[in-house]
Amino acid sequence: MLNNLTDCEDGDGAASQGDGNPKESSPFINSTDLEKGKEYDGKNMALFEEEMDTSPMVSSLLSGLANYTNLPQGSREHEEAENNDGPKRKPVKATRMGTFMGVYLPCLQNIFGVILFLRLTWVVGVSGIMESFCMVFLCCSCTMLTAISMSAIATNGVVPGHWVGLGRSLAPGLHVRIRAHAALSLSLSLSLRLSAAGGSYYMISRSLGPEFGGAVGLCFYLGTTFAGAMYILGTIEILLAYLFPPMAIFKAEDASGEAAAMLNNMRVYGTCVLTCMATVVFVGVKYVNKFALVFLGCVILSILAIYAGVIKSAFDPPTFPICLLGNRTLSRHGFDVCAKVVQVGNETLGSQLWGLFCTSRLLNASCDEYFAQNNVTEVQGIPGAASGLIQENLWNAYMPQGVILERTGMTAVTPPDQVLDMDQPYVFSDMTSYFTLLVGIYFPSVTGIMAGSNRSGDLRDAQKSIPTGTILAIATTSAVYISSVILFGACIEGVVLRDKFGEAVNGNLVVGTLAWPSPWVIVFGSFFSTCGAGLQSLTGAPRLLQAIARDGIVPFLRVFGHGKANGEPTWALLLTACICEIGILIASLDEVAPILSMYAPPPPAFFLMCYMFVNLACAVQTLLRTPNWRPRFRYYHWTLSFLGMSLCLALMFICSWYYALVAMLIAGLIYKYIEYRGAEKEWGDGIRGLSLSAARYALLRLEEGPPHTKNWRPQLLVLVRVDQDQNVVHPQLLSFTNQLKAGKGLTIVGSVLEGTFLDNHPQVQRAEESIRRQMEAEKVKGFCQVVTSSHVREGVSHLIQSSGLGGLQHNTVLVGWPRNWRSKEDHQTWRNFIELVRETTAGHMALLVAKNVAMFPANTERFSEGHIDVWWIVHDGGMLMLLPFLLRQHKVWRKCKMRIFTVAQMDDNSIQMKKDLSTFLYHLRITAEVEVVEMHESDISAYTYEKTLVMEQRSQILKQMHLTKTERECEIQSITDESRGSIRRKNPTNTCLRLSVPEEQVGDDEKPEEEVQLIHDTNATTLSSSPQSPGDETEPEAEAAPEKVHLTWTQEKVAEKGKAQSPVSPESIKDFFSMKPNQANVRRMHTAVRLNEAIVKKSQEARLVLLNMPGPPRNRKGDENYMEFLEVLTEHLDRVLLVRGGGREVITIYS
C-alpha cells in the first residue's frame, strides 16, 4: 500500500507532531493526489530514509508507471505545468484497440489512395508490366524496410502521443487536461489518422536530435500540407471529369485548350473545397474522425469491385468499344458512331466523325489526308484476362508531350510531311513520360505506414500491435498493387491504359469500367477516399506544426503553438490553409505529387525524406549499441536500415533530382538555423551517442603517439580566477583565448576553489556556470573544469596533470601575471606562480603569461594599425613565431604587422643573423620585418647594483619576519628608503638610526607577535612598493637632505617557560644594511635592465610584445628574486606576453 504525507515545513522529512513516529515525505515524485488519513511508516526502510525526499519507493514507482499517474524525474520533459488551483480531474478511459482495428485498418486506409484509382492504369500503360512491376517492387521494398526500422524504434519504449480533439468530444462538464505522457492512458476509439507528436517526428527528433527532428519535422509539415492540396485536386478531378462534367466553369473552345480549362476549374473549385474543409476542421475534428470508417469502407469496396470485375472479364468481357482511325485512338467527345458514313433513310451521308475531318458531311467534301487513307475500326477496350493481351502490354511505351496515342500491332498509312492538327479528335499525351517521372507520381500511393505508430495511445499492446499490423498492412497493399499491375496489363487494351483521362471511353474512369457490378462503385469510392484524405491532411498538418512549435526548437514558430481553449491549433490551421492554397494554384496533380515525394510525408502518406531519417535513426542506434536500445521487435538489422535509407535517397533523385536538391537544401537550412538559434534540448538522441563513439575512436587513435610537428596546435589550459561571487575576475584572458583559436585546438578553462568538495559543491557549480556564461559571451568554444583543493597550488597542479583525456590533452598553459604579488599574505601568490612555471616545464608544456591583462583588447575592438613585436632571445621550438601568426588570423589583430627582434652579442655577425632570420621566415611562409639589436658589453651601473641590493634586502627581511600585510609594506618601504639613502649619500654616517627592543609580557593564551614600526620624517618621500624607474631615482630632491628614519622593533615573549626566544635580533637587523649584492644576481639584473631598455626603446608603441620568459632558478632560495627579474624585464610595457616553450618543435619549414 502507498502512503502519502504532507511534506514537513523544512522539507527534510522531520518527525510529525503528536505521535512521535518519524514520518517521511511523499515517496512519489511530483505527486499531487495525497490520500488523507494514510501515513507512511518509514521504520522498515529507515536505512533509506535520507533518499525518500528525492527517490520514490519501488512499489510506488511501479504503481505510478503502470497507471501513468506518476512519472520519474527524467520523463517530465513534455509534461505541462500543473495547475494546482484548478479542480481535480478524473482520468477518462476508453476502449483499447487491438492490432486489426488499431493498426492494420488505419494503415490500409492511409496507403490506399487517389493514385490507385486515377493513375495506376496510366502508369502500367506507359511503362509496361515489367517496368511497372519493378517500380512497385522498389517502392514497396522501401516502405517495408522502413517499417522494419520504424517497428524497432517504436518498440524501444513508450512513444507519447499528442492527442487532439479531446476537450469537446468528452462528456459535457468534464474537463480533462491532456499531458504528453499521461495521454497514453486516454484514447479515442476510431479516431483515425490523428497527428501525433509521438509519431515519426518524435522518433526522429528523439533518436537523431532536435536539429534533425526539426528539419525533417518541418519538411514533414510541408509535405502534409501539399498532400492536402494533392487530395483536393484529386477530388476536383473526379468531380468534374466523372461525376458532374457540366459543373465546369471554364470551357475549352478546342481540344488544345482542354488541359488549361481543366487546370483553371481545379483552381476555382479547389479553393472553394479548401475553404469548406478548413471550416470543418476549425469547427471540430470529431466530425472528420466520424467519417473515417466510411472512407475506409469505400476504399475496400472499390478494391473488391476491381477484383470482381477482373474475374468476370475472364469469361464475360464487358462491352467497352474504342474507336481507332488507322492505328490512332479517337476521342469520343465529338461523335457518336465509330464509322465514316451512316445510312440516313435511303441516303448515305458522312457521319459526325466525317464532319470532324472533312469540310462538310457530304461525301464529296475535302477531307484530311490521313482520314481519307485509313479506315475506322472499333476494338474492345477490355478484352478480358483470357485474351492474351498481357504480351502486348509487357513493355513500355513512353511518349513525348503532344503525341497521338497509337495502338501497337496495327498498320496505318501515314502521309508524308503531314502537319498535326491539335484540334482533331485524337487522344493526345498531355505530358512527356519517362520512368523516373512515373516513380515520382506513383510513390505516394505506397506511403502511410506510420498510422499505427501515431495511434500508440489507442492500442492495447502497442509494442506488439505496431510491428505486426504495419508489416501485414504493407504486405497486403503490396500484394494488391503488384496484382493490380499484372491484372490491368492482362485485361485492358494498351491505348486505353495510356489514356489518362478516359477520353477514348466517353470520359469514363478506366478502372471503373473494369469494376463489377457498376463503375459508380469506383467513382464514388475514389471521390470519398480523396475527400477524406484531404480532410485528414488539414487535420494532421496544423497539429504537427503545433507540436513542433511547442517543442520550442524553432523560436519564430512559437506563435503557432497557441490555439483555442480546447487546444485546437487555430493559427497553425490558418498557415496550413495558406500553404495548401499554393499547391492548389499549381493545379496539376502530376506536378504536386513529385513535390510530395521529396518532402517528408504527412500522417496519411509519409514520404521519402521522413523514411530516410527513420532508417538512419534505427541504423545509428543499432550501431552505437547504447544500453537503452532494447527493442521488443527483434527482426531488424542495421544493414536493412542502411539499405532502406539508401533506397530512400536513391528514390528521391530518381523521382526528381532538382526537387531532391531543393528539399535537401531546405532541410539543411532549417538544420543550421535550429543549431544556431534553436532551443537546446537534451533528448538522449543518437547523434550525441554517435559523437561520443567518434570521440572515443579519435581519442584511441590519438593515443598511438604524439602529434607530428605539422599537426601541432596550441591546446590551451586557461587558468582563471573567480571572486567571492564566482565571477571571472579577468574576462580579457578569455577574449585573448578566443583570439588565439585560429589553431582550432582544444580549450579547457580551469579554476581552483580553496576548500573541500563536500562543503563547496554549490560554489563549484556556480563557478562553472559563470565561466560557461563568460566563455559563451567571449565565443570561446571549449570545456570548463573547476576543482576544489585545500591549497590553491595543489589544485592548479591537479589541473595541469589531469585536464584533458587521452591524447586530447593540453600542451599549453595560459595564465595571467600575478599583478599584486608583493602584497599577498605569506607570498603564496608568487610562490604558486613559480611552482606553476616549474610544473609546466617538467610536463613539457608551453607557458603563456599575459602581463597587464586588463589592457588586452576585447573581441569587439579592432586595431587599424600597429605592430606585434616578437623578441626572440632563445630558441623555444617556434612558439614565438607561431603565436603572432595565429593572432593575426583574428579580426582584432588582422591589420597589425609582425616584427621580429633578435639580440646579437659581441661575437655575432648581426648582418648575417638578419639575413639568416629572413631566410628562415621565408621558408616558414611568415611575413614579418626583421631587426637585429646589438647589445655590447658595458659596465654594470649603480642603478643595477641598487636594484639588486634592494631585492636581496627585501628577501632577507621577509625570510626572518612574519608580518601582517600592512606591516610588511611599511617595513619593505623602510628598508628600501634606507638602502637607497646609503648608496646615494656621500657621508653614510649622517643616517640616524635608533633601534630599541622593548619586551612585554603576554598571557599564556596569546601567541608571540613581532612588529616593526616605521616612522618617517616629515621630509621623507613615500614610495610605492614597486621598484622605481631610473628617471625617478635621479631627481635632485632625492640627494638634498639626509632622510631620518626611526625604526622601532617590538618583540613579545611567550609566558610559557622554556620557550625559545625569536631568532631575530638587533644585530641581524643591522646586518641588512651592510649587505653586499650577490654577483650572480647582479648579472641577471643587469641583463633584465639592458633588455628592458632595448625593448622599451623599440617596442613601447607596439600593440603586443612577445618575448622569451626566463626559467626559474634551480635553487629555490632565489625564487623571490626571480619575480623581480621578470618585473624589471617587462617594465613600462602595456601588453606583454611572456612565452616559454614546451621543449619541442611546434613549427616546421617542411611540407
Helices and strands as residue ranges (DSSP letters): G 46-51, H 58-67, G 73-75, H 99-99, I 100-104, H 105-111, H 114-118, H 120-154, G 182-185, H 200-208, H 210-238, I 239-243, G 245-247, G 255-257, H 258-283, H 285-290, H 292-315, E 321-325, E 328-329, E 341-344, E 347-350, H 352-357, H 369-373, E 376-380, G 389-391, H 435-442, G 443-446, H 451-454, G 456-458, H 462-491, H 494-498, G 503-505, H 510-514, H 519-551, G 555-561, H 570-586, H 589-598, H 608-624, H 638-655, H 657-677, H 686-702, G 709-711, E 716-719, H 732-739, G 741-743, E 747-754, H 757-777, E 783-789, H 792-802, E 812-816, G 825-827, H 828-842, E 846-851, G 853-855, E 867-872, H 879-887, E 897-904, H 910-923, E 929-934, H 942-960, H 965-984, G 988-990, E 993-994, E 999-1000, E 1010-1016, H 1030-1033, G 1036-1039, E 1045-1052, H 1066-1071, G 1072-1074, H 1079-1099, E 1104-1108, G 1116-1118, H 1119-1129, E 1136-1140
